[in-house]
Amino acid sequence: MKTSIKRIAVTGGAGFLGSHLCDWLLSQGHEVLCIDNFFTGTKQNIAHLLANPLFELIRHDVTFPLYIEVDEIYNLACPASPIHYQFDPVQTTKTSVHGAINMLGLAKRIKAKIFQASTSEVYGDPRVHPQPETYWGHVNPTGVRACYDEGKRCAETLFFDYHRQHGLNIKIARIFNTYGPRMHPNDGRVVSNFIVQALANKPITVYGDGSQTRSFCYVDDLIDGFIRLMDSPDDFCGPVNLGNPNEFTILQLAEQIIARTGSTSQIEFLPLPADDPRQRRPDISLAVAKLGWEPDISLSDGLDPTINILRNYRRCKGKIPPVCHLTTCQSKNSVCLSLVCASAVPLP
């Protein structure tokens, strides 16, 4: 049965995850207000949506109040890669904390359901593995990553306090490492870093000895989790882990990317950054039980379209096809993979 048409705000809507979410919401016939200050989001991520009469773009920084009328809010606004969130750590904390306060105040005023994109970084360098939602984390509150880690932890606190004090309908997702088309080529995250280096046949920079682990979720799977969480019963607020439970060492990722790109790159080992987590893997039992969600797309299947997009970016010299994604069939028993790409558009 088709859901009712809603007016939905997506903060950070021109970013990697936000633009994919805007795509999905529009495909279901909803009206979408994309809100972004374009610090890390880019116009080419949403260029294909600008002519859609159901899509509206608002340039706005969520650290300032916003006055709109919507039915639902997805709060995704915040730089998510260390190279971006450490560039201006004070602003990063403000985006998480003031942004949450402003969006929660808006949701309270208009009685809207509100979603918070939290992060696996709330677990810090975990002492429990894999990480369940009941684990309180091991975070350095004064370290170089704290602006992001503690900012997101405070945002979760604010969301639950608004829920308890004001009866606000909230949903919180803790997002683990995600990759796919529209990742910024220079965002410093490990998947895009390795692909860009491999395509240029430059050394693959692995920090530490490469034995640290991560779990990589393809973006289409993650967006499916967002929608299922937002549509879940009102008495389920989360937080809920959304990520792929298959765990890889960073060295395994580097080797797989070298093989898939046909690169001549060699692996170069560099010192481990401060507070870099040694291991990261979600326990998704709650998502399976409450949302019927688990990822379909393997790392081997998801890497190819991601590599292809970044390869096209290099070839086009300043143009990037923004509407490329790996489509999957709805059945959880099989995965139908096909790369769908629009023509390249120039960067603004």
C-alpha positions as CSV (number, residue, x, y, z in Angstrom):
1,M,0.0,0.0,0.0
2,K,1.4,3.4,-1.0
3,T,2.3,5.7,1.9
4,S,0.8,9.1,2.2
5,I,2.6,12.0,0.6
6,K,4.6,14.0,3.1
7,R,6.7,17.2,3.2
8,I,10.1,16.2,4.4
9,A,13.2,18.3,5.4
10,V,16.6,16.8,4.9
11,T,19.4,18.8,6.6
12,G,22.8,18.0,4.9
13,G,20.7,17.1,1.9
14,A,23.4,18.0,-0.6
15,G,25.9,15.7,1.0
16,F,26.9,12.1,0.3
17,L,24.2,10.4,2.4
18,G,21.7,13.3,2.2
19,S,21.5,13.4,-1.6
20,H,20.8,9.6,-1.8
21,L,18.1,10.1,0.8
22,C,16.6,12.9,-1.2
23,D,16.6,10.7,-4.3
24,W,14.7,7.9,-2.5
25,L,12.1,10.3,-0.9
26,L,11.3,11.9,-4.2
27,S,11.0,8.5,-5.9
28,Q,8.2,7.8,-3.4
29,G,6.4,11.0,-4.3
30,H,7.2,13.1,-1.3
31,E,8.0,16.8,-1.3
32,V,11.6,17.3,-0.2
33,L,13.2,20.4,1.3
34,C,17.0,20.0,1.0
35,I,18.8,22.2,3.5
36,D,22.6,22.6,3.2
37,N,25.3,25.2,3.8
38,F,27.6,23.5,1.3
39,F,30.6,23.1,3.6
40,T,31.0,19.5,2.5
41,G,27.9,19.0,0.4
42,T,28.1,19.9,-3.3
43,K,25.6,21.1,-5.8
44,Q,26.5,18.4,-8.3
45,N,25.1,15.8,-5.9
46,I,21.6,17.3,-6.3
47,A,21.9,19.0,-9.7
48,H,19.7,16.3,-11.3
49,L,16.9,17.2,-8.8
50,L,16.7,20.9,-9.2
51,A,14.1,20.7,-12.0
52,N,11.9,18.4,-10.0
53,P,8.8,20.4,-8.8
54,L,8.7,18.4,-5.6
55,F,12.3,19.4,-4.7
56,E,13.3,22.6,-3.0
57,L,16.9,23.7,-2.1
58,I,17.5,26.0,0.9
59,R,21.0,27.3,1.6
60,H,21.2,27.4,5.4
61,D,23.5,26.6,8.3
62,V,21.6,24.6,11.0
63,T,23.5,26.3,13.8
64,F,21.0,29.1,13.2
65,P,17.2,28.6,13.7
66,L,15.1,27.7,10.7
67,Y,11.4,28.3,10.3
68,I,9.6,26.0,7.9
69,E,6.6,23.7,7.9
70,V,7.2,20.0,7.3
71,D,5.9,16.6,8.4
72,E,9.2,15.0,9.1
73,I,12.8,16.0,9.6
74,Y,16.0,14.0,8.8
75,N,18.9,15.8,10.6
76,L,22.0,14.7,8.7
77,A,23.9,18.0,8.8
78,C,27.5,17.6,10.0
79,P,30.9,17.0,8.4
80,A,31.6,13.2,8.8
81,S,35.2,12.7,7.7
82,P,38.1,13.6,10.0
83,I,39.8,15.8,7.5
84,H,36.6,17.9,7.3
85,Y,35.4,17.9,10.9
86,Q,38.9,18.6,12.3
87,F,39.3,21.6,10.0
88,D,37.1,23.7,12.2
89,P,36.4,21.6,15.4
90,V,34.5,24.3,17.2
91,Q,32.1,24.6,14.2
92,T,31.8,20.8,14.1
93,T,30.7,20.8,17.7
94,K,28.3,23.7,17.1
95,T,26.8,21.8,14.1
96,S,26.1,18.7,16.2
97,V,24.9,20.5,19.3
98,H,23.3,23.8,18.2
99,G,22.1,22.1,15.1
100,A,20.3,19.5,17.2
101,I,18.8,22.1,19.4
102,N,17.5,24.1,16.5
103,M,16.1,21.1,14.6
104,L,14.5,19.7,17.8
105,G,13.0,23.2,18.6
106,L,11.5,23.2,15.0
107,A,10.2,19.7,15.4
108,K,8.6,20.6,18.8
109,R,6.9,23.7,17.3
110,I,5.5,22.0,14.3
111,K,5.0,18.5,16.0
112,A,7.1,16.7,13.4
113,K,8.8,13.4,13.7
114,I,12.6,13.9,13.7
115,F,15.5,11.6,12.7
116,Q,19.1,12.1,14.0
117,A,22.0,10.7,12.1
118,S,24.4,9.7,14.8
119,T,27.5,7.6,14.4
120,S,29.5,4.6,15.5
121,E,32.1,7.1,16.7
122,V,30.0,7.4,19.9
123,Y,31.6,4.1,20.8
124,G,35.1,5.6,20.5
125,D,37.9,3.1,20.6
126,P,35.7,0.3,21.8
127,R,36.5,-2.2,24.5
128,V,33.5,-4.3,23.5
129,H,33.4,-6.1,20.2
130,P,31.2,-6.1,18.2
131,Q,29.5,-3.0,19.5
132,P,25.8,-3.3,20.7
133,E,23.7,-0.3,21.3
134,T,23.9,-1.0,25.1
135,Y,27.6,-0.3,25.1
136,W,28.3,3.2,26.5
137,G,31.6,3.6,24.6
138,H,35.3,4.5,25.3
139,V,35.8,8.1,24.0
140,N,38.5,10.6,24.7
141,P,36.6,13.8,25.5
142,T,39.6,16.1,25.0
143,G,41.1,14.5,21.9
144,V,41.3,15.7,18.3
145,R,38.2,13.5,17.3
146,A,36.1,14.7,20.3
147,C,34.5,17.5,18.4
148,Y,32.7,14.9,16.3
149,D,32.5,12.0,18.8
150,E,31.2,14.0,21.7
151,G,29.2,16.3,19.5
152,K,27.1,13.3,18.3
153,R,26.9,11.9,21.9
154,C,25.5,15.3,23.1
155,A,23.1,15.3,20.1
156,E,21.7,11.9,21.2
157,T,21.3,13.3,24.8
158,L,19.4,16.2,23.5
159,F,17.1,14.0,21.4
160,F,16.2,11.8,24.3
161,D,15.7,14.7,26.7
162,Y,13.3,16.3,24.2
163,H,11.6,12.9,23.8
164,R,11.2,12.5,27.6
165,Q,10.4,16.1,28.5
166,H,8.3,17.2,25.5
167,G,7.0,13.9,24.1
168,L,8.8,14.4,20.8
169,N,8.7,11.5,18.3
170,I,12.4,10.8,17.7
171,K,14.5,8.2,15.8
172,I,18.3,7.8,16.2
173,A,20.5,5.8,13.9
174,R,24.2,5.1,14.7
175,I,25.8,4.9,11.3
176,F,28.9,2.7,10.7
177,N,31.4,3.2,7.8
178,T,29.4,3.8,4.6
179,Y,30.7,4.1,1.1
180,G,29.4,4.4,-2.5
181,P,28.9,6.9,-5.3
182,R,29.0,10.6,-4.4
183,M,31.7,10.2,-1.8
184,H,33.9,13.3,-2.1
185,P,37.2,12.2,-3.8
186,N,39.2,14.2,-1.2
187,D,37.2,13.7,2.0
188,G,40.0,11.7,3.7
189,R,37.8,8.6,4.3
190,V,39.5,5.3,3.9
191,V,37.5,3.9,0.9
192,S,37.7,7.0,-1.2
193,N,41.3,7.6,-0.2
194,F,42.4,4.2,-1.3
195,I,40.5,4.3,-4.5
196,V,41.8,7.7,-5.5
197,Q,45.4,6.7,-4.7
198,A,45.0,3.4,-6.6
199,L,43.6,5.0,-9.7
200,A,46.6,7.3,-9.8
201,N,49.0,4.4,-9.1
202,K,50.2,6.3,-6.1
203,P,51.2,4.6,-2.8
204,I,48.2,3.4,-0.7
205,T,48.7,5.1,2.7
206,V,47.8,2.6,5.5
207,Y,48.0,4.0,9.0
208,G,49.5,1.8,11.6
209,D,50.1,-1.8,10.6
210,G,46.8,-2.2,8.8
211,S,45.4,-4.7,11.3
212,Q,42.7,-2.3,12.6
213,T,39.3,-3.4,11.4
214,R,36.2,-1.6,9.9
215,S,32.9,-2.7,8.5
216,F,31.8,-1.1,5.2
217,C,28.1,-0.6,4.3
218,Y,27.0,0.4,0.8
219,V,25.0,3.6,0.7
220,D,21.8,2.0,-0.8
221,D,21.6,-0.4,2.1
222,L,22.0,2.4,4.7
223,I,19.3,4.5,3.1
224,D,16.9,1.5,3.3
225,G,17.7,1.4,7.0
226,F,17.0,5.1,7.5
227,I,13.5,4.7,5.9
228,R,12.7,1.5,7.9
229,L,13.7,3.3,11.1
230,M,11.6,6.4,10.3
231,D,8.6,4.2,9.5
232,S,9.0,2.1,12.6
233,P,6.4,2.3,15.5
234,D,6.5,5.5,17.5
235,D,7.5,3.6,20.7
236,F,10.8,2.6,19.1
237,C,13.3,5.5,19.2
238,G,16.6,3.7,18.9
239,P,19.4,4.3,19.0
240,V,19.9,1.5,16.5
241,N,23.1,0.4,14.7
242,L,23.0,0.6,10.9
243,G,26.1,-0.9,9.2
244,N,27.4,-4.0,7.6
245,P,28.6,-6.6,10.2
246,N,31.2,-8.1,7.8
247,E,34.5,-7.0,9.2
248,F,37.7,-6.3,7.2
249,T,41.2,-5.2,8.2
250,I,42.3,-2.0,6.6
251,L,45.1,-3.9,4.9
252,Q,42.5,-6.3,3.3
253,L,40.6,-3.3,2.0
254,A,43.7,-1.8,0.4
255,E,44.6,-5.1,-1.2
256,Q,41.1,-5.6,-2.6
257,I,41.0,-2.1,-4.1
258,I,44.4,-2.5,-5.7
259,A,43.2,-5.8,-7.3
260,R,39.9,-4.3,-8.5
261,T,41.4,-1.2,-10.0
262,G,44.3,-3.1,-11.6
263,S,46.6,-0.6,-9.9
264,T,50.4,-0.8,-9.6
265,S,50.2,1.0,-6.3
266,Q,52.3,-0.2,-3.4
267,I,51.2,0.0,0.3
268,E,52.9,2.6,2.4
269,F,52.6,2.4,6.2
270,L,52.3,5.6,8.2
271,P,51.9,6.3,12.0
272,L,48.5,5.7,13.4
273,P,46.5,9.0,14.0
274,A,45.6,9.9,17.6
275,D,42.5,8.1,19.0
276,D,42.0,6.0,15.8
277,P,39.7,3.1,16.8
278,R,41.4,-0.3,16.6
279,Q,38.3,-2.2,15.7
280,R,34.8,-1.3,14.6
281,R,31.9,-3.7,13.8
282,P,28.2,-3.3,14.5
283,D,26.0,-5.7,16.3
284,I,22.9,-5.3,14.2
285,S,20.6,-7.7,16.1
286,L,18.4,-4.8,17.1
287,A,18.0,-3.6,13.5
288,V,17.1,-7.1,12.4
289,A,14.6,-7.6,15.2
290,K,12.9,-4.2,15.1
291,L,13.3,-3.1,11.5
292,G,13.7,-6.3,9.6
293,W,16.8,-4.7,8.2
294,E,20.2,-6.2,7.2
295,P,22.5,-5.1,4.4
296,D,22.3,-7.0,1.0
297,I,25.3,-5.6,-0.8
298,S,28.7,-7.1,-0.2
299,L,31.9,-5.1,-0.2
300,S,33.0,-6.8,-3.4
301,D,29.8,-5.8,-5.2
302,G,29.7,-2.3,-3.9
303,L,33.3,-1.4,-4.6
304,D,33.0,-1.6,-8.4
305,P,30.4,1.2,-8.9
306,T,32.2,3.3,-6.4
307,I,35.5,2.8,-8.3
308,N,33.8,3.5,-11.6
309,I,32.4,6.9,-10.4
310,L,35.8,8.0,-9.1
311,R,37.4,6.8,-12.3
312,N,35.0,8.9,-14.3
313,Y,35.7,11.9,-12.1
314,R,39.4,11.7,-13.0
315,R,38.7,11.2,-16.7
316,C,36.2,14.1,-16.9
317,K,38.6,16.5,-15.2
318,G,36.1,18.5,-13.1
319,K,32.9,16.7,-14.1
320,I,31.2,14.0,-12.1
321,P,28.1,12.0,-12.9
322,P,26.0,12.6,-9.8
323,V,23.2,10.1,-10.4
324,C,25.1,6.8,-10.3
325,H,24.0,4.2,-7.9
326,L,23.8,0.4,-7.5
327,T,20.1,-0.6,-7.7
328,T,18.9,-3.6,-5.8
329,C,15.8,-5.6,-6.1
330,Q,13.5,-5.6,-3.1
331,S,13.8,-9.3,-2.2
332,K,16.1,-10.0,0.8
333,N,16.8,-13.4,-0.7
334,S,18.6,-12.1,-3.8
335,V,20.5,-9.1,-4.9
336,C,20.0,-7.7,-8.4
337,L,22.9,-5.4,-9.2
338,S,22.9,-2.8,-12.0
339,L,24.9,0.4,-12.3
340,V,22.7,3.4,-13.3
341,C,24.5,6.6,-14.4
342,A,23.4,9.9,-15.7
343,S,25.6,12.0,-18.0
344,A,28.3,14.1,-16.4
345,V,27.6,17.6,-15.3
346,P,30.2,20.4,-14.7
347,L,31.1,21.4,-11.3
348,P,29.7,24.8,-10.2
